[in-house]
Amino acid sequence: MAAKRFFDLLARRPRLEWSMHKRVAWIMLIGGCSFLGGLAAHLFNVRGESHVYAQAPARESGPPLVTDLMILSDRFELVAKKVGPAVVYVEAAKPSEKIGSSRHVEESGSGVITRLDGYRDYLVFTNNHVVTGAPAEKIIVHLADGRIFRPARVWNDPETDVAVLGLEVSGSLPAATLGDSDRLQVGNWVLAMGSPFGLNQTVTHGIISAKDRGQVSLGNTIRIKDFLQTDAAINPGSSGGPLVNLNGEIVGINTAIASPNGNSSGVAFSIPINLYKRVTLALLDKGRVARGYLGVQLSNSFEPADALKLGLERVQGALVDVVYPETPGARAGLKVGDVILEVDGVAIRNENHLINLVSQMPAGKPIDIVLWRARQRMTLRAVVGDWARGADQLRPPAP
């Protein structure tokens, strides 16, 4: 009986082995197909013909995008809460320009409260065109919390449109922190704060669109122009309000807009806070801003055709239109038609750059001027003059 079972098992063994071989073969076949299918899919996708895989990342990147926007929104909110209490509404009653009129003209704008090291009083930064002509007793500063003050003193510099109001108060006031405008880059986020159309505590956002903007027409009194350009909405009444970075620091004071109708068109200009601070310190220390000058009038329309006609390869430098007599420029030998290319090794970009550069130099400083004349470079030696003393000399030369 045992022998029969043994031979039966022996007889069935080939069939068992064949069955296992079939299973292994099927597994290998299926695995091979899977491998080849995956390889084909990979090659298919590399050639850019698959649309399924390309859509997957879009679904995965959706939530982070929303999160990033929420983080930015939270930052805007924090900055508005931090700086907002220091933003003020400024009203000024000015004498009427009409002859014989005793009425006052009401002017309004914005400002921001801050403090400077070494000075006890709170200061309000605003624009000169907001308060010019108004005595301190005719100016009212409205705080966000409803308190109102009259400034004890007013300092101003028409050439940069800077005005500083000194507040003498017994208690404490909210004060914003000054940033460093030299560290700003084009594309940085900023908030503009102020009272456009009398709507206090308005906040708008945008970016730094450009820096070193000077070729902007802003009236006869503003001679020193070195603006930040922003697309943050700025409207009438925003003048004097702060331009703030995402750290809640003041980086500019909003001053003007370029617009065909007087309202925001996405092109606005702010005084860089470093320039504003430099002017303020001079006003507080000396009561005026000392500036250098050469005594020349520069062309504000130096075009590519002009540069090519003079033999220059690029539009760079400042073209001299007028040389006033008995001025540093005249004594140095500057002539009409000269193109000033460098001053003390600094390449001159345009006429506004030259004005700003020389105005920051102290009177009496000797400088080297590299210029283009008769299709040649040449160097002259000049001594910077004092603008306050020399302004009366700027008269057109006799024909």
Secondary structure, 3 states (H helix, E strand, C coil): CHHHHHHHHHHHHHHHHHHHHHHHHHHHHHHHHHHHHHHHHHHHHHCCCCCHHHHHHHHHHHHHHHHHHHHHHHHHHHHHHHHHHHEEEEEEEEECCCCCCCCEEEEEEEEEEECCCCCCCEEEEEEHHHHCCCCHHHEEEECCCCCEECCCEEEEECCCCEEEEEECCCCCCCCEEECCHHHCCCCCEEEEEECHHHCCCEEEEEEEEEEEECCCCCCCCCCCCCEEEECCCCCCCCCCCEEECCCCEEEEEEEEECCCCCCCCCCEEEEEHHHHHHHHHHHHHHCCCCCEECCEEECCCCCHHHHHHCCCCCCCCEEEEEECCCCHHHHHCCCCCCEEEEECCEECCCHHHHHHHHHCCCCCCEEEEEEEECCEEEEEEEECEEHHHHHHHCCCCCC
